Amino acid sequence: MEISASNIGVEAEKQRIELTLNDYLEGRPVLDIERLRAAFHPDAYIRTVIEGKLVQWALPQYLDLVAQATVQKCEPELLSYTWDGDTGSAHVQLTFATFRFIDRFNLIKLDGKWLIVDKVSYRQEIS
């Protein structure tokens, strides 16, 4: 198999994106706030719907909420991601005993590092 420079570039980009996504997927279940902070752009917003209303937090508010959560057993999973140039998106889920968070991220590459700039989340109860 012949490996071209473009294939090496694609693999390197995948690794950079996965590094950011893994900071979230591995940091969130154990409430590692610094690892979560590393995954997000400082101006990121987190949005969800609660009781039929849009609720959103700036990153500092979201991290404060996560820091107050209780550590629970969780299965994190990267479902998919894609990118074009310096923008991308990802679809992940965190499955807990009685519910799962299904998250969609918008990503931006700045100074060679991928960051989550926007997260929309859905909480699905598991019966």
C-alpha positions in Angstrom: 0.0 0.0 0.0 1.4 3.4 -1.0 1.1 6.1 1.6 0.8 9.6 0.2 1.4 13.0 2.0 -2.3 13.6 1.8 -3.1 10.4 3.7 -0.6 11.3 6.4 -2.3 14.7 6.7 -5.7 13.1 7.0 -4.5 10.7 9.7 -2.8 13.5 11.6 -6.0 15.6 11.5 -8.1 12.7 12.7 -5.7 12.3 15.7 -6.0 16.0 16.6 -9.8 15.8 16.4 -10.0 12.6 18.4 -7.6 14.1 21.1 -10.2 16.9 21.7 -13.2 14.5 21.6 -11.4 12.2 24.0 -10.8 15.0 26.4 -14.5 15.4 26.6 -15.4 11.7 26.5 -12.9 10.7 29.2 -13.1 13.8 31.2 -16.8 14.2 31.6 -17.6 10.8 33.3 -15.0 11.4 36.0 -15.8 15.2 36.3 -12.2 16.2 35.3 -13.0 19.9 34.9 -9.5 20.8 33.5 -9.7 18.1 30.9 -13.2 19.3 29.9 -11.9 22.9 29.8 -9.2 21.8 27.4 -11.8 20.3 25.0 -13.8 23.6 24.7 -13.1 27.0 23.3 -13.4 29.5 26.2 -16.4 31.2 24.5 -18.3 27.9 23.9 -22.0 27.6 24.6 -23.8 24.5 25.8 -27.5 24.2 24.9 -30.3 21.8 25.7 -34.1 21.7 26.0 -35.5 21.3 29.5 -39.3 21.1 29.9 -39.8 22.4 26.4 -37.6 25.5 26.8 -34.1 26.2 25.4 -31.6 26.4 28.2 -28.0 27.5 27.5 -24.9 28.0 29.5 -21.6 29.7 28.8 -18.7 27.4 29.4 -17.8 28.6 32.9 -21.4 28.0 34.0 -21.5 24.6 32.4 -18.2 23.6 34.1 -19.6 24.7 37.5 -22.7 22.5 36.9 -20.5 19.5 36.0 -18.3 20.0 39.0 -21.4 19.7 41.3 -22.5 16.4 39.7 -22.0 13.0 41.2 -19.5 10.6 39.6 -21.5 7.7 38.1 -20.5 4.7 36.0 -20.7 5.8 32.4 -20.0 4.4 28.9 -18.7 7.2 26.6 -18.9 6.6 22.9 -17.7 8.5 19.8 -20.5 7.9 17.3 -19.1 9.9 14.4 -17.2 13.0 13.3 -16.4 14.9 10.1 -14.5 18.0 9.1 -13.8 20.3 6.2 -10.9 22.6 6.5 -11.0 24.3 9.9 -14.6 23.4 10.8 -16.1 20.1 11.9 -18.8 18.4 13.8 -19.1 15.3 16.1 -21.8 13.1 17.5 -21.1 11.4 20.9 -23.1 9.8 23.7 -22.5 9.2 27.4 -24.6 6.3 28.7 -25.3 6.1 32.4 -27.4 3.5 34.3 -30.8 5.2 33.7 -30.2 7.8 31.0 -27.9 8.9 28.2 -26.7 12.2 27.0 -26.6 12.5 23.2 -24.4 15.4 22.2 -23.6 17.1 19.0 -20.6 19.4 18.8 -19.5 22.1 16.4 -15.7 22.2 16.2 -13.2 24.8 15.1 -9.5 24.4 14.5 -7.5 27.3 15.9 -3.7 27.4 16.0 -3.6 23.7 15.0 -5.9 22.6 17.9 -9.5 21.5 17.5 -11.9 22.9 20.0 -15.6 22.5 20.8 -17.3 25.8 20.2 -20.9 24.7 20.5 -22.6 21.7 22.2 -26.3 20.8 21.8 -27.4 18.0 24.1 -30.4 15.7 24.5 -31.1 13.6 27.6 -32.7 10.3 26.8 -34.2 8.3 29.7 -33.5 4.5 29.5 -36.2 2.2 30.6 
